[in-house]
Amino acid sequence: MMNGSRPTVHPVEAPPLTDGPLNRPRMSMKDVQGMPGTHGGLILRLLQFSFGLVSVCVMATTSDFRSVSAFCYLVIAVSLQILWSLSLAIVDAYALLVRRSLRKRVIIRLFAIGDGITSSLIFAAASASAGITVLIGNDLNKCSMNHCTRFETATAMAFISWFAMTPSFLMNFWSLASQ
């Protein structure tokens, strides 16, 4: 007899059959912080809300912001963003409390579209307000008779709110594209 090893055959499972792109195996994505229904997403929403609220409050305390259309646009855009961020913060908090996933395609699409619209509005309004603030302060040298510091503060808070909104939009858009 020969002292050799005998080959062993190990059974291998066949891969699941797919009928094309509609029945492909689903890949589940991990909860990346910043996405809806995560602690990071809730923190981003609360930051958006709080910086937006500060921006509107600072702008509303000036008596002459209504005379400049860019500042009115800033107040309207940030007010819309405040409502959007607060409502989504409530949804995120509820999802965290009941441990529900917000990974449904319809929900992610709604979040991505809403974040895209509000972040575009905020960026445009903050940019317009920054341009008017520079015009008043640097070009016209009329800061002594205007509320330049308050205008600059409100504009800066709107930009910070936009900076907090951009990761939310990118995460939702990435999640939507990867499904």
PyRosetta script that sets phi, psi and omega in degrees:
from pyrosetta import init, pose_from_sequence

init()
pose = pose_from_sequence("MMNGSRPTVHPVEAPPLTDGPLNRPRMSMKDVQGMPGTHGGLILRLLQFSFGLVSVCVMATTSDFRSVSAFCYLVIAVSLQILWSLSLAIVDAYALLVRRSLRKRVIIRLFAIGDGITSSLIFAAASASAGITVLIGNDLNKCSMNHCTRFETATAMAFISWFAMTPSFLMNFWSLASQ")
pose.set_psi(1, 151.7)
pose.set_omega(1, -176.7)
pose.set_phi(2, -99.1)
pose.set_psi(2, 134.6)
pose.set_omega(2, 178.1)
pose.set_phi(3, -90.4)
pose.set_psi(3, 72.6)
pose.set_omega(3, 179.6)
pose.set_phi(4, -125.1)
pose.set_psi(4, 165.1)
pose.set_omega(4, 178.5)
pose.set_phi(5, -88.8)
pose.set_psi(5, 150.2)
pose.set_omega(5, 178.6)
pose.set_phi(6, -100.8)
pose.set_psi(6, 142.6)
pose.set_omega(6, 178.9)
pose.set_phi(7, -67.5)
pose.set_psi(7, 139.9)
pose.set_omega(7, 179.3)
pose.set_phi(8, -113.9)
pose.set_psi(8, 137.5)
pose.set_omega(8, 179.1)
pose.set_phi(9, -105.3)
pose.set_psi(9, 124.7)
pose.set_omega(9, 177.0)
pose.set_phi(10, -104.3)
pose.set_psi(10, 130.2)
pose.set_omega(10, -179.6)
pose.set_phi(11, -69.3)
pose.set_psi(11, 142.4)
pose.set_omega(11, 179.5)
pose.set_phi(12, -121.8)
pose.set_psi(12, 134.2)
pose.set_omega(12, 178.5)
pose.set_phi(13, -74.0)
pose.set_psi(13, 143.7)
pose.set_omega(13, 176.5)
pose.set_phi(14, -77.8)
pose.set_psi(14, 143.9)
pose.set_omega(14, 177.7)
pose.set_phi(15, -66.4)
pose.set_psi(15, 151.9)
pose.set_omega(15, -179.1)
pose.set_phi(16, -65.2)
pose.set_psi(16, 143.1)
pose.set_omega(16, 179.6)
pose.set_phi(17, -77.5)
pose.set_psi(17, 141.8)
pose.set_omega(17, 176.3)
pose.set_phi(18, -125.5)
pose.set_psi(18, 148.0)
pose.set_omega(18, -179.9)
pose.set_phi(19, -102.5)
pose.set_psi(19, 25.6)
pose.set_omega(19, 179.6)
pose.set_phi(20, 118.3)
pose.set_psi(20, -162.2)
pose.set_omega(20, -174.0)
pose.set_phi(21, -69.8)
pose.set_psi(21, -20.7)
pose.set_omega(21, -178.4)
pose.set_phi(22, -77.2)
pose.set_psi(22, -30.8)
pose.set_omega(22, -176.4)
pose.set_phi(23, -110.9)
pose.set_psi(23, 25.9)
pose.set_omega(23, 179.1)
pose.set_phi(24, -67.5)
pose.set_psi(24, 153.2)
pose.set_omega(24, 178.7)
pose.set_phi(25, -63.2)
pose.set_psi(25, 134.9)
pose.set_omega(25, -178.8)
pose.set_phi(26, -76.6)
pose.set_psi(26, 140.1)
pose.set_omega(26, 174.2)
pose.set_phi(27, -107.9)
pose.set_psi(27, 128.4)
pose.set_omega(27, 177.9)
pose.set_phi(28, -92.0)
pose.set_psi(28, 136.6)
pose.set_omega(28, -179.5)
pose.set_phi(29, -95.9)
pose.set_psi(29, 141.1)
pose.set_omega(29, 178.4)
pose.set_phi(30, -70.0)
pose.set_psi(30, 159.3)
pose.set_omega(30, 175.8)
pose.set_phi(31, -75.0)
pose.set_psi(31, 103.7)
pose.set_omega(31, 177.1)
pose.set_phi(32, -88.4)
pose.set_psi(32, 131.9)
pose.set_omega(32, -179.4)
pose.set_phi(33, -61.4)
pose.set_psi(33, 131.0)
pose.set_omega(33, -176.5)
pose.set_phi(34, 113.3)
pose.set_psi(34, -17.8)
pose.set_omega(34, 178.8)
pose.set_phi(35, -83.3)
pose.set_psi(35, 161.6)
pose.set_omega(35, 179.7)
pose.set_phi(36, -58.6)
pose.set_psi(36, 138.8)
pose.set_omega(36, 178.1)
pose.set_phi(37, 85.0)
pose.set_psi(37, 10.3)
pose.set_omega(37, 177.6)
pose.set_phi(38, -115.4)
pose.set_psi(38, 164.4)
pose.set_omega(38, 178.1)
pose.set_phi(39, -63.6)
pose.set_psi(39, -40.0)
pose.set_omega(39, 177.9)
pose.set_phi(40, -63.0)
pose.set_psi(40, -38.9)
pose.set_omega(40, 176.9)
pose.set_phi(41, -64.3)
pose.set_psi(41, -40.5)
pose.set_omega(41, 178.2)
pose.set_phi(42, -65.5)
pose.set_psi(42, -41.0)
pose.set_omega(42, 179.0)
pose.set_phi(43, -64.2)
pose.set_psi(43, -42.5)
pose.set_omega(43, 177.6)
pose.set_phi(44, -61.5)
pose.set_psi(44, -41.2)
pose.set_omega(44, 179.8)
pose.set_phi(45, -65.4)
pose.set_psi(45, -40.3)
pose.set_omega(45, 179.1)
pose.set_phi(46, -68.2)
pose.set_psi(46, -35.3)
pose.set_omega(46, 175.5)
pose.set_phi(47, -65.7)
pose.set_psi(47, -43.5)
pose.set_omega(47, 177.2)
pose.set_phi(48, -58.7)
pose.set_psi(48, -46.4)
pose.set_omega(48, -178.8)
pose.set_phi(49, -62.9)
pose.set_psi(49, -47.4)
pose.set_omega(49, -174.6)
pose.set_phi(50, -68.9)
pose.set_psi(50, -43.4)
pose.set_omega(50, 178.4)
pose.set_phi(51, -67.4)
pose.set_psi(51, -36.4)
pose.set_omega(51, 175.6)
pose.set_phi(52, -65.0)
pose.set_psi(52, -40.5)
pose.set_omega(52, 178.8)
pose.set_phi(53, -64.4)
pose.set_psi(53, -41.7)
pose.set_omega(53, 177.2)
pose.set_phi(54, -62.4)
pose.set_psi(54, -42.0)
pose.set_omega(54, 180.0)
pose.set_phi(55, -60.7)
pose.set_psi(55, -47.1)
pose.set_omega(55, -179.8)
pose.set_phi(56, -66.3)
pose.set_psi(56, -42.0)
pose.set_omega(56, -179.3)
pose.set_phi(57, -64.4)
pose.set_psi(57, -41.7)
pose.set_omega(57, 179.3)
pose.set_phi(58, -66.0)
pose.set_psi(58, -43.1)
pose.set_omega(58, -179.9)
pose.set_phi(59, -67.6)
pose.set_psi(59, -36.9)
pose.set_omega(59, -178.8)
pose.set_phi(60, -71.5)
pose.set_psi(60, -20.3)
pose.set_omega(60, 179.2)
pose.set_phi(61, -78.7)
pose.set_psi(61, -11.5)
pose.set_omega(61, 175.5)
pose.set_phi(62, -84.0)
pose.set_psi(62, 146.2)
pose.set_omega(62, -177.0)
pose.set_phi(63, -84.5)
pose.set_psi(63, -22.0)
pose.set_omega(63, -173.0)
pose.set_phi(64, -114.6)
pose.set_psi(64, 21.6)
pose.set_omega(64, 179.4)
pose.set_phi(65, -71.2)
pose.set_psi(65, -23.7)
pose.set_omega(65, -179.2)
pose.set_phi(66, -69.4)
pose.set_psi(66, -16.5)
pose.set_omega(66, -178.8)
pose.set_phi(67, -79.4)
pose.set_psi(67, -12.6)
pose.set_omega(67, -179.6)
pose.set_phi(68, -116.5)
pose.set_psi(68, 122.1)
pose.set_omega(68, -175.4)
pose.set_phi(69, -65.3)
pose.set_psi(69, -31.5)
pose.set_omega(69, 178.9)
pose.set_phi(70, -64.8)
pose.set_psi(70, -36.8)
pose.set_omega(70, 178.7)
pose.set_phi(71, -71.8)
pose.set_psi(71, -35.8)
pose.set_omega(71, 175.2)
pose.set_phi(72, -64.5)
pose.set_psi(72, -41.7)
pose.set_omega(72, 177.1)
pose.set_phi(73, -61.8)
pose.set_psi(73, -39.6)
pose.set_omega(73, 177.9)
pose.set_phi(74, -61.8)
pose.set_psi(74, -45.3)
pose.set_omega(74, -179.2)
pose.set_phi(75, -63.5)
pose.set_psi(75, -42.1)
pose.set_omega(75, -179.5)
pose.set_phi(76, -67.1)
pose.set_psi(76, -46.9)
pose.set_omega(76, -178.4)
pose.set_phi(77, -64.2)
pose.set_psi(77, -42.8)
pose.set_omega(77, -179.7)
pose.set_phi(78, -69.9)
pose.set_psi(78, -34.7)
pose.set_omega(78, 176.3)
pose.set_phi(79, -62.7)
pose.set_psi(79, -42.2)
pose.set_omega(79, 176.0)
pose.set_phi(80, -62.7)
pose.set_psi(80, -41.6)
pose.set_omega(80, 179.4)
pose.set_phi(81, -65.8)
pose.set_psi(81, -36.6)
pose.set_omega(81, 177.8)
pose.set_phi(82, -61.9)
pose.set_psi(82, -46.5)
pose.set_omega(82, 179.1)
pose.set_phi(83, -63.1)
pose.set_psi(83, -42.5)
pose.set_omega(83, 179.3)
pose.set_phi(84, -63.3)
pose.set_psi(84, -48.1)
pose.set_omega(84, -177.2)
pose.set_phi(85, -66.7)
pose.set_psi(85, -38.7)
pose.set_omega(85, 179.0)
pose.set_phi(86, -65.8)
pose.set_psi(86, -43.5)
pose.set_omega(86, -179.8)
pose.set_phi(87, -64.8)
pose.set_psi(87, -39.8)
pose.set_omega(87, 178.8)
pose.set_phi(88, -73.9)
pose.set_psi(88, -28.2)
pose.set_omega(88, 173.9)
pose.set_phi(89, -65.4)
pose.set_psi(89, -39.2)
pose.set_omega(89, 177.2)
pose.set_phi(90, -64.7)
pose.set_psi(90, -42.4)
pose.set_omega(90, 178.3)
pose.set_phi(91, -63.8)
pose.set_psi(91, -43.4)
pose.set_omega(91, 178.2)
pose.set_phi(92, -62.8)
pose.set_psi(92, -43.2)
pose.set_omega(92, 179.5)
pose.set_phi(93, -62.8)
pose.set_psi(93, -42.2)
pose.set_omega(93, 178.7)
pose.set_phi(94, -63.9)
pose.set_psi(94, -43.5)
pose.set_omega(94, 179.3)
pose.set_phi(95, -62.7)
pose.set_psi(95, -36.9)
pose.set_omega(95, 177.9)
pose.set_phi(96, -70.6)
pose.set_psi(96, -38.0)
pose.set_omega(96, -179.4)
pose.set_phi(97, -67.3)
pose.set_psi(97, -40.9)
pose.set_omega(97, -178.2)
pose.set_phi(98, -96.4)
pose.set_psi(98, 3.3)
pose.set_omega(98, 177.4)
pose.set_phi(99, 56.5)
pose.set_psi(99, 50.3)
pose.set_omega(99, 177.6)
pose.set_phi(100, -105.1)
pose.set_psi(100, 148.6)
pose.set_omega(100, 177.8)
pose.set_phi(101, -92.8)
pose.set_psi(101, 140.1)
pose.set_omega(101, 176.6)
pose.set_phi(102, -106.4)
pose.set_psi(102, 47.1)
pose.set_omega(102, -176.1)
pose.set_phi(103, -99.8)
pose.set_psi(103, 12.6)
pose.set_omega(103, 178.8)
pose.set_phi(104, -74.2)
pose.set_psi(104, 142.2)
pose.set_omega(104, -174.9)
pose.set_phi(105, -59.7)
pose.set_psi(105, -39.4)
pose.set_omega(105, -179.1)
pose.set_phi(106, -65.7)
pose.set_psi(106, -41.9)
pose.set_omega(106, -179.6)
pose.set_phi(107, -67.1)
pose.set_psi(107, -44.9)
pose.set_omega(107, -179.8)
pose.set_phi(108, -64.4)
pose.set_psi(108, -38.3)
pose.set_omega(108, 178.1)
pose.set_phi(109, -63.5)
pose.set_psi(109, -43.2)
pose.set_omega(109, 178.4)
pose.set_phi(110, -62.4)
pose.set_psi(110, -44.8)
pose.set_omega(110, 178.9)
pose.set_phi(111, -63.0)
pose.set_psi(111, -43.6)
pose.set_omega(111, -177.7)
pose.set_phi(112, -66.5)
pose.set_psi(112, -43.3)
pose.set_omega(112, 179.8)
pose.set_phi(113, -66.8)
pose.set_psi(113, -45.3)
pose.set_omega(113, 179.1)
pose.set_phi(114, -62.7)
pose.set_psi(114, -42.9)
pose.set_omega(114, 177.9)
pose.set_phi(115, -65.3)
pose.set_psi(115, -39.2)
pose.set_omega(115, 179.2)
pose.set_phi(116, -64.3)
pose.set_psi(116, -43.6)
pose.set_omega(116, -179.9)
pose.set_phi(117, -67.3)
pose.set_psi(117, -49.5)
pose.set_omega(117, -177.0)
pose.set_phi(118, -67.9)
pose.set_psi(118, -36.3)
pose.set_omega(118, 178.9)
pose.set_phi(119, -68.8)
pose.set_psi(119, -35.2)
pose.set_omega(119, 175.9)
pose.set_phi(120, -65.4)
pose.set_psi(120, -42.7)
pose.set_omega(120, 178.4)
pose.set_phi(121, -63.4)
pose.set_psi(121, -43.6)
pose.set_omega(121, -179.4)
pose.set_phi(122, -64.0)
pose.set_psi(122, -44.9)
pose.set_omega(122, -179.2)
pose.set_phi(123, -63.4)
pose.set_psi(123, -42.8)
pose.set_omega(123, 179.4)
pose.set_phi(124, -64.9)
pose.set_psi(124, -42.9)
pose.set_omega(124, -179.0)
pose.set_phi(125, -67.8)
pose.set_psi(125, -41.8)
pose.set_omega(125, 179.4)
pose.set_phi(126, -67.4)
pose.set_psi(126, -37.7)
pose.set_omega(126, 178.2)
pose.set_phi(127, -66.5)
pose.set_psi(127, -42.7)
pose.set_omega(127, 178.1)
pose.set_phi(128, -64.0)
pose.set_psi(128, -42.2)
pose.set_omega(128, 178.9)
pose.set_phi(129, -66.1)
pose.set_psi(129, -37.3)
pose.set_omega(129, 177.4)
pose.set_phi(130, -65.0)
pose.set_psi(130, -39.4)
pose.set_omega(130, 178.0)
pose.set_phi(131, -63.3)
pose.set_psi(131, -42.3)
pose.set_omega(131, 178.8)
pose.set_phi(132, -68.2)
pose.set_psi(132, -38.7)
pose.set_omega(132, 179.0)
pose.set_phi(133, -63.5)
pose.set_psi(133, -41.4)
pose.set_omega(133, 176.8)
pose.set_phi(134, -65.7)
pose.set_psi(134, -40.0)
pose.set_omega(134, 178.7)
pose.set_phi(135, -60.9)
pose.set_psi(135, -46.3)
pose.set_omega(135, -179.3)
pose.set_phi(136, -66.9)
pose.set_psi(136, -45.7)
pose.set_omega(136, -174.1)
pose.set_phi(137, -77.9)
pose.set_psi(137, -51.1)
pose.set_omega(137, -172.6)
pose.set_phi(138, -90.8)
pose.set_psi(138, -42.6)
pose.set_omega(138, -173.2)
pose.set_phi(139, -84.8)
pose.set_psi(139, -41.4)
pose.set_omega(139, -178.0)
pose.set_phi(140, -94.7)
pose.set_psi(140, -15.0)
pose.set_omega(140, -177.2)
pose.set_phi(141, 51.6)
pose.set_psi(141, 45.5)
pose.set_omega(141, -179.8)
pose.set_phi(142, -115.4)
pose.set_psi(142, 31.5)
pose.set_omega(142, 178.4)
pose.set_phi(143, -69.3)
pose.set_psi(143, -26.9)
pose.set_omega(143, -177.9)
pose.set_phi(144, -66.0)
pose.set_psi(144, -30.4)
pose.set_omega(144, -179.7)
pose.set_phi(145, -102.8)
pose.set_psi(145, 0.8)
pose.set_omega(145, 177.2)
pose.set_phi(146, -119.1)
pose.set_psi(146, 176.6)
pose.set_omega(146, -179.6)
pose.set_phi(147, -101.3)
pose.set_psi(147, 60.2)
pose.set_omega(147, -174.9)
pose.set_phi(148, -59.0)
pose.set_psi(148, -41.5)
pose.set_omega(148, -178.2)
pose.set_phi(149, -63.2)
pose.set_psi(149, -41.7)
pose.set_omega(149, 178.1)
pose.set_phi(150, -68.7)
pose.set_psi(150, -40.9)
pose.set_omega(150, 177.7)
pose.set_phi(151, -61.8)
pose.set_psi(151, -43.2)
pose.set_omega(151, 178.6)
pose.set_phi(152, -65.4)
pose.set_psi(152, -40.0)
pose.set_omega(152, 179.0)
pose.set_phi(153, -65.0)
pose.set_psi(153, -44.7)
pose.set_omega(153, 179.5)
pose.set_phi(154, -63.7)
pose.set_psi(154, -40.3)
pose.set_omega(154, 178.7)
pose.set_phi(155, -66.5)
pose.set_psi(155, -41.9)
pose.set_omega(155, 178.6)
pose.set_phi(156, -63.7)
pose.set_psi(156, -40.8)
pose.set_omega(156, 178.2)
pose.set_phi(157, -65.1)
pose.set_psi(157, -35.4)
pose.set_omega(157, 177.1)
pose.set_phi(158, -66.7)
pose.set_psi(158, -40.3)
pose.set_omega(158, 176.7)
pose.set_phi(159, -65.0)
pose.set_psi(159, -40.5)
pose.set_omega(159, 178.4)
pose.set_phi(160, -65.3)
pose.set_psi(160, -37.7)
pose.set_omega(160, 175.4)
pose.set_phi(161, -62.7)
pose.set_psi(161, -39.5)
pose.set_omega(161, 177.2)
pose.set_phi(162, -65.9)
pose.set_psi(162, -40.0)
pose.set_omega(162, 176.9)
pose.set_phi(163, -61.1)
pose.set_psi(163, -34.1)
pose.set_omega(163, 177.6)
pose.set_phi(164, -77.0)
pose.set_psi(164, -24.3)
pose.set_omega(164, -179.6)
pose.set_phi(165, -82.8)
pose.set_psi(165, -29.3)
pose.set_omega(165, -176.6)
pose.set_phi(166, -60.3)
pose.set_psi(166, -44.5)
pose.set_omega(166, 176.4)
pose.set_phi(167, -62.3)
pose.set_psi(167, -36.2)
pose.set_omega(167, 177.8)
pose.set_phi(168, -61.3)
pose.set_psi(168, -46.2)
pose.set_omega(168, 179.5)
pose.set_phi(169, -62.5)
pose.set_psi(169, -46.3)
pose.set_omega(169, -178.0)
pose.set_phi(170, -63.8)
pose.set_psi(170, -40.4)
pose.set_omega(170, 178.6)
pose.set_phi(171, -64.7)
pose.set_psi(171, -43.5)
pose.set_omega(171, 179.5)
pose.set_phi(172, -67.2)
pose.set_psi(172, -40.2)
pose.set_omega(172, 179.0)
pose.set_phi(173, -66.3)
pose.set_psi(173, -41.4)
pose.set_omega(173, 178.3)
pose.set_phi(174, -64.3)
pose.set_psi(174, -42.4)
pose.set_omega(174, 179.6)
pose.set_phi(175, -64.3)
pose.set_psi(175, -38.6)
pose.set_omega(175, 178.9)
pose.set_phi(176, -67.1)
pose.set_psi(176, -41.9)
pose.set_omega(176, -178.8)
pose.set_phi(177, -70.8)
pose.set_psi(177, -27.0)
pose.set_omega(177, -177.0)
pose.set_phi(178, -87.7)
pose.set_psi(178, -2.0)
pose.set_omega(178, 179.3)
pose.set_phi(179, -86.3)
pose.dump_pdb("model.pdb")
